[in-house]
Amino acid sequence: MNDWLGNFAYRTDLHWWVFASAGLGALILALITVRSPAIKTALTNPTKSLREE
């Protein structure tokens, strides 16, 4: 694998923190996406929503 990759003109090193930051960013985005509707639903009055249905 190293011989095959060594034939390329441009090379870059991938560090562990690149993958860790991508995973952390995805986790934060998922938490924000789920958290905002959950808080909105938790703060609504249940009697109001039952009356509207």
mmCIF entry with sequence, helices, sheets and N, C-alpha, C, O atoms, coordinates in Angstrom:
data_MODEL
# 
_entry.id   MODEL 
# 
_entity.id                         1 
_entity.type                       polymer 
_entity.pdbx_number_of_molecules   1 
# 
_entity_poly.entity_id                      1 
_entity_poly.type                           'polypeptide(L)' 
_entity_poly.nstd_linkage                   no 
_entity_poly.nstd_monomer                   no 
_entity_poly.pdbx_seq_one_letter_code       MNDWLGNFAYRTDLHWWVFASAGLGALILALITVRSPAIKTALTNPTKSLREE 
_entity_poly.pdbx_seq_one_letter_code_can   MNDWLGNFAYRTDLHWWVFASAGLGALILALITVRSPAIKTALTNPTKSLREE 
_entity_poly.pdbx_strand_id                 A 
# 
loop_
_entity_poly_seq.entity_id 
_entity_poly_seq.num 
_entity_poly_seq.mon_id 
_entity_poly_seq.hetero 
1 1  MET n 
1 2  ASN n 
1 3  ASP n 
1 4  TRP n 
1 5  LEU n 
1 6  GLY n 
1 7  ASN n 
1 8  PHE n 
1 9  ALA n 
1 10 TYR n 
1 11 ARG n 
1 12 THR n 
1 13 ASP n 
1 14 LEU n 
1 15 HIS n 
1 16 TRP n 
1 17 TRP n 
1 18 VAL n 
1 19 PHE n 
1 20 ALA n 
1 21 SER n 
1 22 ALA n 
1 23 GLY n 
1 24 LEU n 
1 25 GLY n 
1 26 ALA n 
1 27 LEU n 
1 28 ILE n 
1 29 LEU n 
1 30 ALA n 
1 31 LEU n 
1 32 ILE n 
1 33 THR n 
1 34 VAL n 
1 35 ARG n 
1 36 SER n 
1 37 PRO n 
1 38 ALA n 
1 39 ILE n 
1 40 LYS n 
1 41 THR n 
1 42 ALA n 
1 43 LEU n 
1 44 THR n 
1 45 ASN n 
1 46 PRO n 
1 47 THR n 
1 48 LYS n 
1 49 SER n 
1 50 LEU n 
1 51 ARG n 
1 52 GLU n 
1 53 GLU n 
# 
_struct_asym.id          A 
_struct_asym.entity_id   1 
# 
loop_
_struct_conf.conf_type_id 
_struct_conf.id 
_struct_conf.pdbx_PDB_helix_id 
_struct_conf.beg_label_comp_id 
_struct_conf.beg_label_asym_id 
_struct_conf.beg_label_seq_id 
_struct_conf.pdbx_beg_PDB_ins_code 
_struct_conf.end_label_comp_id 
_struct_conf.end_label_asym_id 
_struct_conf.end_label_seq_id 
_struct_conf.pdbx_end_PDB_ins_code 
_struct_conf.beg_auth_comp_id 
_struct_conf.beg_auth_asym_id 
_struct_conf.beg_auth_seq_id 
_struct_conf.end_auth_comp_id 
_struct_conf.end_auth_asym_id 
_struct_conf.end_auth_seq_id 
_struct_conf.pdbx_PDB_helix_class 
_struct_conf.details 
_struct_conf.pdbx_PDB_helix_length 
HELX_P HELX_P1 AA1 ASN A 2  ? GLY A 6  ? ASN A 2  GLY A 6  1 ? 5  
HELX_P HELX_P2 AA2 TRP A 16 ? LEU A 43 ? TRP A 16 LEU A 43 1 ? 28 
HELX_P HELX_P3 AA3 PRO A 46 ? GLU A 52 ? PRO A 46 GLU A 52 1 ? 7  
# 
_struct_conf_type.id          HELX_P 
_struct_conf_type.criteria    ? 
_struct_conf_type.reference   ? 
# 
loop_
_atom_site.group_PDB 
_atom_site.id 
_atom_site.type_symbol 
_atom_site.label_atom_id 
_atom_site.label_alt_id 
_atom_site.label_comp_id 
_atom_site.label_asym_id 
_atom_site.label_entity_id 
_atom_site.label_seq_id 
_atom_site.pdbx_PDB_ins_code 
_atom_site.Cartn_x 
_atom_site.Cartn_y 
_atom_site.Cartn_z 
_atom_site.occupancy 
_atom_site.B_iso_or_equiv 
_atom_site.pdbx_formal_charge 
_atom_site.auth_seq_id 
_atom_site.auth_comp_id 
_atom_site.auth_asym_id 
_atom_site.auth_atom_id 
_atom_site.pdbx_PDB_model_num 
ATOM 1   N N  . MET A 1 1  ? 0.830   -1.185 0.000  1.00 0.00 ? 1  MET A N  1 
ATOM 2   C CA . MET A 1 1  ? 0.000   0.000  0.000  1.00 0.00 ? 1  MET A CA 1 
ATOM 3   C C  . MET A 1 1  ? 0.877   1.251  0.000  1.00 0.00 ? 1  MET A C  1 
ATOM 4   O O  . MET A 1 1  ? 0.587   2.204  -0.723 1.00 0.00 ? 1  MET A O  1 
ATOM 5   N N  . ASN A 1 2  ? 1.942   1.261  0.799  1.00 0.00 ? 2  ASN A N  1 
ATOM 6   C CA . ASN A 1 2  ? 2.826   2.423  0.849  1.00 0.00 ? 2  ASN A CA 1 
ATOM 7   C C  . ASN A 1 2  ? 3.537   2.638  -0.488 1.00 0.00 ? 2  ASN A C  1 
ATOM 8   O O  . ASN A 1 2  ? 3.763   3.780  -0.888 1.00 0.00 ? 2  ASN A O  1 
ATOM 9   N N  . ASP A 1 3  ? 3.892   1.550  -1.184 1.00 0.00 ? 3  ASP A N  1 
ATOM 10  C CA . ASP A 1 3  ? 4.520   1.695  -2.498 1.00 0.00 ? 3  ASP A CA 1 
ATOM 11  C C  . ASP A 1 3  ? 3.562   2.327  -3.506 1.00 0.00 ? 3  ASP A C  1 
ATOM 12  O O  . ASP A 1 3  ? 3.955   3.191  -4.290 1.00 0.00 ? 3  ASP A O  1 
ATOM 13  N N  . TRP A 1 4  ? 2.318   1.893  -3.479 1.00 0.00 ? 4  TRP A N  1 
ATOM 14  C CA . TRP A 1 4  ? 1.321   2.434  -4.398 1.00 0.00 ? 4  TRP A CA 1 
ATOM 15  C C  . TRP A 1 4  ? 1.069   3.911  -4.090 1.00 0.00 ? 4  TRP A C  1 
ATOM 16  O O  . TRP A 1 4  ? 1.001   4.732  -5.004 1.00 0.00 ? 4  TRP A O  1 
ATOM 17  N N  . LEU A 1 5  ? 0.931   4.247  -2.813 1.00 0.00 ? 5  LEU A N  1 
ATOM 18  C CA . LEU A 1 5  ? 0.689   5.637  -2.443 1.00 0.00 ? 5  LEU A CA 1 
ATOM 19  C C  . LEU A 1 5  ? 1.912   6.510  -2.678 1.00 0.00 ? 5  LEU A C  1 
ATOM 20  O O  . LEU A 1 5  ? 1.778   7.717  -2.880 1.00 0.00 ? 5  LEU A O  1 
ATOM 21  N N  . GLY A 1 6  ? 3.103   5.920  -2.656 1.00 0.00 ? 6  GLY A N  1 
ATOM 22  C CA . GLY A 1 6  ? 4.322   6.674  -2.869 1.00 0.00 ? 6  GLY A CA 1 
ATOM 23  C C  . GLY A 1 6  ? 4.491   7.169  -4.292 1.00 0.00 ? 6  GLY A C  1 
ATOM 24  O O  . GLY A 1 6  ? 5.314   8.051  -4.536 1.00 0.00 ? 6  GLY A O  1 
ATOM 25  N N  . ASN A 1 7  ? 3.737   6.626  -5.241 1.00 0.00 ? 7  ASN A N  1 
ATOM 26  C CA . ASN A 1 7  ? 3.843   7.034  -6.639 1.00 0.00 ? 7  ASN A CA 1 
ATOM 27  C C  . ASN A 1 7  ? 3.085   8.312  -6.960 1.00 0.00 ? 7  ASN A C  1 
ATOM 28  O O  . ASN A 1 7  ? 3.247   8.862  -8.049 1.00 0.00 ? 7  ASN A O  1 
ATOM 29  N N  . PHE A 1 8  ? 2.272   8.791  -6.051 1.00 0.00 ? 8  PHE A N  1 
ATOM 30  C CA . PHE A 1 8  ? 1.517   10.006 -6.296 1.00 0.00 ? 8  PHE A CA 1 
ATOM 31  C C  . PHE A 1 8  ? 2.406   11.233 -6.101 1.00 0.00 ? 8  PHE A C  1 
ATOM 32  O O  . PHE A 1 8  ? 3.308   11.232 -5.264 1.00 0.00 ? 8  PHE A O  1 
ATOM 33  N N  . ALA A 1 9  ? 2.142   12.275 -6.883 1.00 0.00 ? 9  ALA A N  1 
ATOM 34  C CA . ALA A 1 9  ? 2.963   13.479 -6.821 1.00 0.00 ? 9  ALA A CA 1 
ATOM 35  C C  . ALA A 1 9  ? 2.695   14.277 -5.546 1.00 0.00 ? 9  ALA A C  1 
ATOM 36  O O  . ALA A 1 9  ? 3.617   14.837 -4.954 1.00 0.00 ? 9  ALA A O  1 
ATOM 37  N N  . TYR A 1 10 ? 1.442   14.325 -5.131 1.00 0.00 ? 10 TYR A N  1 
ATOM 38  C CA . TYR A 1 10 ? 1.075   15.095 -3.944 1.00 0.00 ? 10 TYR A CA 1 
ATOM 39  C C  . TYR A 1 10 ? 0.664   14.131 -2.838 1.00 0.00 ? 10 TYR A C  1 
ATOM 40  O O  . TYR A 1 10 ? -0.119  13.207 -3.059 1.00 0.00 ? 10 TYR A O  1 
ATOM 41  N N  . ARG A 1 11 ? 1.190   14.357 -1.680 1.00 0.00 ? 11 ARG A N  1 
ATOM 42  C CA . ARG A 1 11 ? 0.867   13.504 -0.547 1.00 0.00 ? 11 ARG A CA 1 
ATOM 43  C C  . ARG A 1 11 ? 0.493   14.367 0.641  1.00 0.00 ? 11 ARG A C  1 
ATOM 44  O O  . ARG A 1 11 ? 0.988   15.483 0.799  1.00 0.00 ? 11 ARG A O  1 
ATOM 45  N N  . THR A 1 12 ? -0.364  13.849 1.453  1.00 0.00 ? 12 THR A N  1 
ATOM 46  C CA . THR A 1 12 ? -0.750  14.546 2.678  1.00 0.00 ? 12 THR A CA 1 
ATOM 47  C C  . THR A 1 12 ? -0.848  13.521 3.796  1.00 0.00 ? 12 THR A C  1 
ATOM 48  O O  . THR A 1 12 ? -1.161  12.354 3.560  1.00 0.00 ? 12 THR A O  1 
ATOM 49  N N  . ASP A 1 13 ? -0.581  13.961 4.993  1.00 0.00 ? 13 ASP A N  1 
ATOM 50  C CA . ASP A 1 13 ? -0.681  13.084 6.147  1.00 0.00 ? 13 ASP A CA 1 
ATOM 51  C C  . ASP A 1 13 ? -2.034  13.295 6.811  1.00 0.00 ? 13 ASP A C  1 
ATOM 52  O O  . ASP A 1 13 ? -2.501  14.424 6.968  1.00 0.00 ? 13 ASP A O  1 
ATOM 53  N N  . LEU A 1 14 ? -2.647  12.194 7.192  1.00 0.00 ? 14 LEU A N  1 
ATOM 54  C CA . LEU A 1 14 ? -3.901  12.265 7.927  1.00 0.00 ? 14 LEU A CA 1 
ATOM 55  C C  . LEU A 1 14 ? -3.613  11.958 9.387  1.00 0.00 ? 14 LEU A C  1 
ATOM 56  O O  . LEU A 1 14 ? -3.049  10.915 9.720  1.00 0.00 ? 14 LEU A O  1 
ATOM 57  N N  . HIS A 1 15 ? -4.005  12.873 10.243 1.00 0.00 ? 15 HIS A N  1 
ATOM 58  C CA . HIS A 1 15 ? -3.775  12.708 11.667 1.00 0.00 ? 15 HIS A CA 1 
ATOM 59  C C  . HIS A 1 15 ? -5.061  12.257 12.343 1.00 0.00 ? 15 HIS A C  1 
ATOM 60  O O  . HIS A 1 15 ? -6.147  12.376 11.777 1.00 0.00 ? 15 HIS A O  1 
ATOM 61  N N  . TRP A 1 16 ? -4.928  11.740 13.554 1.00 0.00 ? 16 TRP A N  1 
ATOM 62  C CA . TRP A 1 16 ? -6.082  11.228 14.278 1.00 0.00 ? 16 TRP A CA 1 
ATOM 63  C C  . TRP A 1 16 ? -7.063  12.341 14.636 1.00 0.00 ? 16 TRP A C  1 
ATOM 64  O O  . TRP A 1 16 ? -8.268  12.100 14.715 1.00 0.00 ? 16 TRP A O  1 
ATOM 65  N N  . TRP A 1 17 ? -6.560  13.554 14.852 1.00 0.00 ? 17 TRP A N  1 
ATOM 66  C CA . TRP A 1 17 ? -7.440  14.627 15.282 1.00 0.00 ? 17 TRP A CA 1 
ATOM 67  C C  . TRP A 1 17 ? -8.384  15.075 14.172 1.00 0.00 ? 17 TRP A C  1 
ATOM 68  O O  . TRP A 1 17 ? -9.422  15.674 14.457 1.00 0.00 ? 17 TRP A O  1 
ATOM 69  N N  . VAL A 1 18 ? -8.046  14.799 12.913 1.00 0.00 ? 18 VAL A N  1 
ATOM 70  C CA . VAL A 1 18 ? -8.954  15.135 11.812 1.00 0.00 ? 18 VAL A CA 1 
ATOM 71  C C  . VAL A 1 18 ? -10.232 14.310 11.931 1.00 0.00 ? 18 VAL A C  1 
ATOM 72  O O  . VAL A 1 18 ? -11.336 14.835 11.791 1.00 0.00 ? 18 VAL A O  1 
ATOM 73  N N  . PHE A 1 19 ? -10.070 13.017 12.188 1.00 0.00 ? 19 PHE A N  1 
ATOM 74  C CA . PHE A 1 19 ? -11.227 12.137 12.321 1.00 0.00 ? 19 PHE A CA 1 
ATOM 75  C C  . PHE A 1 19 ? -11.982 12.411 13.617 1.00 0.00 ? 19 PHE A C  1 
ATOM 76  O O  . PHE A 1 19 ? -13.211 12.342 13.652 1.00 0.00 ? 19 PHE A O  1 
ATOM 77  N N  . ALA A 1 20 ? -11.248 12.720 14.679 1.00 0.00 ? 20 ALA A N  1 
ATOM 78  C CA . ALA A 1 20 ? -11.897 13.024 15.953 1.00 0.00 ? 20 ALA A CA 1 
ATOM 79  C C  . ALA A 1 20 ? -12.719 14.300 15.855 1.00 0.00 ? 20 ALA A C  1 
ATOM 80  O O  . ALA A 1 20 ? -13.831 14.357 16.379 1.00 0.00 ? 20 ALA A O  1 
ATOM 81  N N  . SER A 1 21 ? -12.193 15.322 15.195 1.00 0.00 ? 21 SER A N  1 
ATOM 82  C CA . SER A 1 21 ? -12.941 16.574 15.066 1.00 0.00 ? 21 SER A CA 1 
ATOM 83  C C  . SER A 1 21 ? -14.152 16.405 14.153 1.00 0.00 ? 21 SER A C  1 
ATOM 84  O O  . SER A 1 21 ? -15.189 17.025 14.390 1.00 0.00 ? 21 SER A O  1 
ATOM 85  N N  . ALA A 1 22 ? -14.041 15.585 13.124 1.00 0.00 ? 22 ALA A N  1 
ATOM 86  C CA . ALA A 1 22 ? -15.199 15.326 12.257 1.00 0.00 ? 22 ALA A CA 1 
ATOM 87  C C  . ALA A 1 22 ? -16.289 14.578 13.026 1.00 0.00 ? 22 ALA A C  1 
ATOM 88  O O  . ALA A 1 22 ? -17.473 14.886 12.885 1.00 0.00 ? 22 ALA A O  1 
ATOM 89  N N  . GLY A 1 23 ? -15.900 13.614 13.823 1.00 0.00 ? 23 GLY A N  1 
ATOM 90  C CA . GLY A 1 23 ? -16.877 12.885 14.636 1.00 0.00 ? 23 GLY A CA 1 
ATOM 91  C C  . GLY A 1 23 ? -17.519 13.767 15.682 1.00 0.00 ? 23 GLY A C  1 
ATOM 92  O O  . GLY A 1 23 ? -18.724 13.676 15.917 1.00 0.00 ? 23 GLY A O  1 
ATOM 93  N N  . LEU A 1 24 ? -16.733 14.617 16.313 1.00 0.00 ? 24 LEU A N  1 
ATOM 94  C CA . LEU A 1 24 ? -17.262 15.534 17.309 1.00 0.00 ? 24 LEU A CA 1 
ATOM 95  C C  . LEU A 1 24 ? -18.208 16.551 16.669 1.00 0.00 ? 24 LEU A C  1 
ATOM 96  O O  . LEU A 1 24 ? -19.244 16.886 17.242 1.00 0.00 ? 24 LEU A O  1 
ATOM 97  N N  . GLY A 1 25 ? -17.854 17.034 15.496 1.00 0.00 ? 25 GLY A N  1 
ATOM 98  C CA . GLY A 1 25 ? -18.734 17.966 14.787 1.00 0.00 ? 25 GLY A CA 1 
ATOM 99  C C  . GLY A 1 25 ? -20.060 17.325 14.410 1.00 0.00 ? 25 GLY A C  1 
ATOM 100 O O  . GLY A 1 25 ? -21.114 17.952 14.519 1.00 0.00 ? 25 GLY A O  1 
ATOM 101 N N  . ALA A 1 26 ? -20.007 16.078 13.967 1.00 0.00 ? 26 ALA A N  1 
ATOM 102 C CA . ALA A 1 26 ? -21.247 15.368 13.619 1.00 0.00 ? 26 ALA A CA 1 
ATOM 103 C C  . ALA A 1 26 ? -22.101 15.131 14.855 1.00 0.00 ? 26 ALA A C  1 
ATOM 104 O O  . ALA A 1 26 ? -23.326 15.229 14.789 1.00 0.00 ? 26 ALA A O  1 
ATOM 105 N N  . LEU A 1 27 ? -21.474 14.824 15.971 1.00 0.00 ? 27 LEU A N  1 
ATOM 106 C CA . LEU A 1 27 ? -22.206 14.613 17.213 1.00 0.00 ? 27 LEU A CA 1 
ATOM 107 C C  . LEU A 1 27 ? -22.867 15.899 17.691 1.00 0.00 ? 27 LEU A C  1 
ATOM 108 O O  . LEU A 1 27 ? -24.019 15.878 18.125 1.00 0.00 ? 27 LEU A O  1 
ATOM 109 N N  . ILE A 1 28 ? -22.158 17.007 17.615 1.00 0.00 ? 28 ILE A N  1 
ATOM 110 C CA . ILE A 1 28 ? -22.723 18.296 18.024 1.00 0.00 ? 28 ILE A CA 1 
ATOM 111 C C  . ILE A 1 28 ? -23.884 18.689 17.120 1.00 0.00 ? 28 ILE A C  1 
ATOM 112 O O  . ILE A 1 28 ? -24.907 19.178 17.598 1.00 0.00 ? 28 ILE A O  1 
ATOM 113 N N  . LEU A 1 29 ? -23.732 18.479 15.831 1.00 0.00 ? 29 LEU A N  1 
ATOM 114 C CA . LEU A 1 29 ? -24.812 18.798 14.894 1.00 0.00 ? 29 LEU A CA 1 
ATOM 115 C C  . LEU A 1 29 ? -26.049 17.941 15.163 1.00 0.00 ? 29 LEU A C  1 
ATOM 116 O O  . LEU A 1 29 ? -27.174 18.438 15.103 1.00 0.00 ? 29 LEU A O  1 
ATOM 117 N N  . ALA A 1 30 ? -25.848 16.664 15.456 1.00 0.00 ? 30 ALA A N  1 
ATOM 118 C CA . ALA A 1 30 ? -26.975 15.779 15.758 1.00 0.00 ? 30 ALA A CA 1 
ATOM 119 C C  . ALA A 1 30 ? -27.667 16.206 17.051 1.00 0.00 ? 30 ALA A C  1 
ATOM 120 O O  . ALA A 1 30 ? -28.895 16.194 17.129 1.00 0.00 ? 30 ALA A O  1 
ATOM 121 N N  . LEU A 1 31 ? -26.890 16.580 18.059 1.00 0.00 ? 31 LEU A N  1 
ATOM 122 C CA . LEU A 1 31 ? -27.496 17.017 19.320 1.00 0.00 ? 31 LEU A CA 1 
ATOM 123 C C  . LEU A 1 31 ? -28.296 18.304 19.143 1.00 0.00 ? 31 LEU A C  1 
ATOM 124 O O  . LEU A 1 31 ? -29.379 18.442 19.711 1.00 0.00 ? 31 LEU A O  1 
ATOM 125 N N  . ILE A 1 32 ? -27.779 19.233 18.370 1.00 0.00 ? 32 ILE A N  1 
ATOM 126 C CA . ILE A 1 32 ? -28.511 20.482 18.123 1.00 0.00 ? 32 ILE A CA 1 
ATOM 127 C C  . ILE A 1 32 ? -29.794 20.205 17.349 1.00 0.00 ? 32 ILE A C  1 
ATOM 128 O O  . ILE A 1 32 ? -30.835 20.798 17.635 1.00 0.00 ? 32 ILE A O  1 
ATOM 129 N N  . THR A 1 33 ? -29.724 19.314 16.380 1.00 0.00 ? 33 THR A N  1 
ATOM 130 C CA . THR A 1 33 ? -30.885 18.998 15.551 1.00 0.00 ? 33 THR A CA 1 
ATOM 131 C C  . THR A 1 33 ? -31.990 18.335 16.363 1.00 0.00 ? 33 THR A C  1 
ATOM 132 O O  . THR A 1 33 ? -33.169 18.627 16.163 1.00 0.00 ? 33 THR A O  1 
ATOM 133 N N  . VAL A 1 34 ? -31.622 17.454 17.267 1.00 0.00 ? 34 VAL A N  1 
ATOM 134 C CA . VAL A 1 34 ? -32.626 16.737 18.055 1.00 0.00 ? 34 VAL A CA 1 
ATOM 135 C C  . VAL A 1 34 ? -33.084 17.564 19.254 1.00 0.00 ? 34 VAL A C  1 
ATOM 136 O O  . VAL A 1 34 ? -34.246 17.493 19.654 1.00 0.00 ? 34 VAL A O  1 
ATOM 137 N N  . ARG A 1 35 ? -32.188 18.330 19.811 1.00 0.00 ? 35 ARG A N  1 
ATOM 138 C CA . ARG A 1 35 ? -32.485 19.039 21.044 1.00 0.00 ? 35 ARG A CA 1 
ATOM 139 C C  . ARG A 1 35 ? -33.503 20.161 20.863 1.00 0.00 ? 35 ARG A C  1 
ATOM 140 O O  . ARG A 1 35 ? -34.382 20.335 21.707 1.00 0.00 ? 35 ARG A O  1 
ATOM 141 N N  . SER A 1 36 ? -33.399 20.914 19.788 1.00 0.00 ? 36 SER A N  1 
ATOM 142 C CA . SER A 1 36 ? -34.295 22.061 19.636 1.00 0.00 ? 36 SER A CA 1 
ATOM 143 C C  . SER A 1 36 ? -35.767 21.657 19.497 1.00 0.00 ? 36 SER A C  1 
ATOM 144 O O  . SER A 1 36 ? -36.600 22.273 20.161 1.00 0.00 ? 36 SER A O  1 
ATOM 145 N N  . PRO A 1 37 ? -36.145 20.666 18.681 1.00 0.00 ? 37 PRO A N  1 
ATOM 146 C CA . PRO A 1 37 ? -37.567 20.272 18.672 1.00 0.00 ? 37 PRO A CA 1 
ATOM 147 C C  . PRO A 1 37 ? -38.011 19.623 19.985 1.00 0.00 ? 37 PRO A C  1 
ATOM 148 O O  . PRO A 1 37 ? -39.166 19.759 20.386 1.00 0.00 ? 37 PRO A O  1 
ATOM 149 N N  . ALA A 1 38 ? -37.097 18.923 20.648 1.00 0.00 ? 38 ALA A N  1 
ATOM 150 C CA . ALA A 1 38 ? -37.463 18.288 21.913 1.00 0.00 ? 38 ALA A CA 1 
ATOM 151 C C  . ALA A 1 38 ? -37.770 19.332 22.977 1.00 0.00 ? 38 ALA A C  1 
ATOM 152 O O  . ALA A 1 38 ? -38.723 19.176 23.740 1.00 0.00 ? 38 ALA A O  1 
ATOM 153 N N  . ILE A 1 39 ? -36.979 20.388 23.035 1.00 0.00 ? 39 ILE A N  1 
ATOM 154 C CA . ILE A 1 39 ? -37.235 21.453 24.009 1.00 0.00 ? 39 ILE A CA 1 
ATOM 155 C C  . ILE A 1 39 ? -38.528 22.175 23.671 1.00 0.00 ? 39 ILE A C  1 
ATOM 156 O O  . ILE A 1 39 ? -39.306 22.507 24.566 1.00 0.00 ? 39 ILE A O  1 
ATOM 157 N N  . LYS A 1 40 ? -38.764 22.422 22.390 1.00 0.00 ? 40 LYS A N  1 
ATOM 158 C CA . LYS A 1 40 ? -39.996 23.088 21.979 1.00 0.00 ? 40 LYS A CA 1 
ATOM 159 C C  . LYS A 1 40 ? -41.215 22.254 22.363 1.00 0.00 ? 40 LYS A C  1 
ATOM 160 O O  . LYS A 1 40 ? -42.213 22.797 22.838 1.00 0.00 ? 40 LYS A O  1 
ATOM 161 N N  . THR A 1 41 ? -41.140 20.958 22.164 1.00 0.00 ? 41 THR A N  1 
ATOM 162 C CA . THR A 1 41 ? -42.247 20.076 22.511 1.00 0.00 ? 41 THR A CA 1 
ATOM 163 C C  . THR A 1 41 ? -42.433 19.997 24.020 1.00 0.00 ? 41 THR A C  1 
ATOM 164 O O  . THR A 1 41 ? -43.566 19.967 24.500 1.00 0.00 ? 41 THR A O  1 
ATOM 165 N N  . ALA A 1 42 ? -41.354 19.964 24.762 1.00 0.00 ? 42 ALA A N  1 
ATOM 166 C CA . ALA A 1 42 ? -41.449 19.864 26.217 1.00 0.00 ? 42 ALA A CA 1 
ATOM 167 C C  . ALA A 1 42 ? -42.037 21.116 26.837 1.00 0.00 ? 42 ALA A C  1 
ATOM 168 O O  . ALA A 1 42 ? -42.670 21.042 27.891 1.00 0.00 ? 42 ALA A O  1 
ATOM 169 N N  . LEU A 1 43 ? -41.842 22.262 26.206 1.00 0.00 ? 43 LEU A N  1 
ATOM 170 C CA . LEU A 1 43 ? -42.328 23.513 26.775 1.00 0.00 ? 43 LEU A CA 1 
ATOM 171 C C  . LEU A 1 43 ? -43.766 23.850 26.374 1.00 0.00 ? 43 LEU A C  1 
ATOM 172 O O  . LEU A 1 43 ? -44.357 24.773 26.935 1.00 0.00 ? 43 LEU A O  1 
ATOM 173 N N  . THR A 1 44 ? -44.324 23.136 25.438 1.00 0.00 ? 44 THR A N  1 
ATOM 174 C CA . THR A 1 44 ? -45.702 23.438 25.033 1.00 0.00 ? 44 THR A CA 1 
ATOM 175 C C  . THR A 1 44 ? -46.682 22.893 26.070 1.00 0.00 ? 44 THR A C  1 
ATOM 176 O O  . THR A 1 44 ? -46.399 21.926 26.777 1.00 0.00 ? 44 THR A O  1 
ATOM 177 N N  . ASN A 1 45 ? -47.817 23.530 26.134 1.00 0.00 ? 45 ASN A N  1 
ATOM 178 C CA . ASN A 1 45 ? -48.866 23.131 27.066 1.00 0.00 ? 45 ASN A CA 1 
ATOM 179 C C  . ASN A 1 45 ? -49.628 21.946 26.465 1.00 0.00 ? 45 ASN A C  1 
ATOM 180 O O  . ASN A 1 45 ? -50.161 22.071 25.362 1.00 0.00 ? 45 ASN A O  1 
ATOM 181 N N  . PRO A 1 46 ? -49.696 20.799 27.155 1.00 0.00 ? 46 PRO A N  1 
ATOM 182 C CA . PRO A 1 46 ? -50.373 19.644 26.562 1.00 0.00 ? 46 PRO A CA 1 
ATOM 183 C C  . PRO A 1 46 ? -51.878 19.852 26.375 1.00 0.00 ? 46 PRO A C  1 
ATOM 184 O O  . PRO A 1 46 ? -52.461 19.294 25.445 1.00 0.00 ? 46 PRO A O  1 
ATOM 185 N N  . THR A 1 47 ? -52.503 20.627 27.221 1.00 0.00 ? 47 THR A N  1 
ATOM 186 C CA . THR A 1 47 ? -53.932 20.844 27.049 1.00 0.00 ? 47 THR A CA 1 
ATOM 187 C C  . THR A 1 47 ? -54.231 21.650 25.797 1.00 0.00 ? 47 THR A C  1 
ATOM 188 O O  . THR A 1 47 ? -55.260 21.443 25.154 1.00 0.00 ? 47 THR A O  1 
ATOM 189 N N  . LYS A 1 48 ? -53.337 22.569 25.445 1.00 0.00 ? 48 LYS A N  1 
ATOM 190 C CA . LYS A 1 48 ? -53.520 23.360 24.229 1.00 0.00 ? 48 LYS A CA 1 
ATOM 191 C C  . LYS A 1 48 ? -53.434 22.472 22.993 1.00 0.00 ? 48 LYS A C  1 
ATOM 192 O O  . LYS A 1 48 ? -54.238 22.614 22.071 1.00 0.00 ? 48 LYS A O  1 
ATOM 193 N N  . SER A 1 49 ? -52.474 21.566 22.967 1.00 0.00 ? 49 SER A N  1 
ATOM 194 C CA . SER A 1 49 ? -52.329 20.695 21.794 1.00 0.00 ? 49 SER A CA 1 
ATOM 195 C C  . SER A 1 49 ? -53.482 19.693 21.704 1.00 0.00 ? 49 SER A C  1 
ATOM 196 O O  . SER A 1 49 ? -53.897 19.326 20.604 1.00 0.00 ? 49 SER A O  1 
ATOM 197 N N  . LEU A 1 50 ? -53.995 19.254 22.838 1.00 0.00 ? 50 LEU A N  1 
ATOM 198 C CA . LEU A 1 50 ? -55.140 18.328 22.805 1.00 0.00 ? 50 LEU A CA 1 
ATOM 199 C C  . LEU A 1 50 ? -56.401 19.059 22.340 1.00 0.00 ? 50 LEU A C  1 
ATOM 200 O O  . LEU A 1 50 ? -57.239 18.474 21.653 1.00 0.00 ? 50 LEU A O  1 
ATOM 201 N N  . ARG A 1 51 ? -56.536 20.313 22.705 1.00 0.00 ? 51 ARG A N  1 
ATOM 202 C CA . ARG A 1 51 ? -57.706 21.091 22.306 1.00 0.00 ? 51 ARG A CA 1 
ATOM 203 C C  . ARG A 1 51 ? -57.705 21.347 20.788 1.00 0.00 ? 51 ARG A C  1 
ATOM 204 O O  . ARG A 1 51 ? -58.767 21.405 20.167 1.00 0.00 ? 51 ARG A O  1 
ATOM 205 N N  . GLU A 1 52 ? -56.512 21.499 20.198 1.00 0.00 ? 52 GLU A N  1 
ATOM 206 C CA . GLU A 1 52 ? -56.410 21.790 18.775 1.00 0.00 ? 52 GLU A CA 1 
ATOM 207 C C  . GLU A 1 52 ? -56.637 20.566 17.912 1.00 0.00 ? 52 GLU A C  1 
ATOM 208 O O  . GLU A 1 52 ? -56.962 20.705 16.732 1.00 0.00 ? 52 GLU A O  1 
ATOM 209 N N  . GLU A 1 53 ? -56.479 19.380 18.456 1.00 0.00 ? 53 GLU A N  1 
ATOM 210 C CA . GLU A 1 53 ? -56.655 18.164 17.646 1.00 0.00 ? 53 GLU A CA 1 
ATOM 211 C C  . GLU A 1 53 ? -58.066 17.852 17.543 1.00 0.00 ? 53 GLU A C  1 
ATOM 212 O O  . GLU A 1 53 ? -58.436 16.867 16.904 1.00 0.00 ? 53 GLU A O  1 
# 
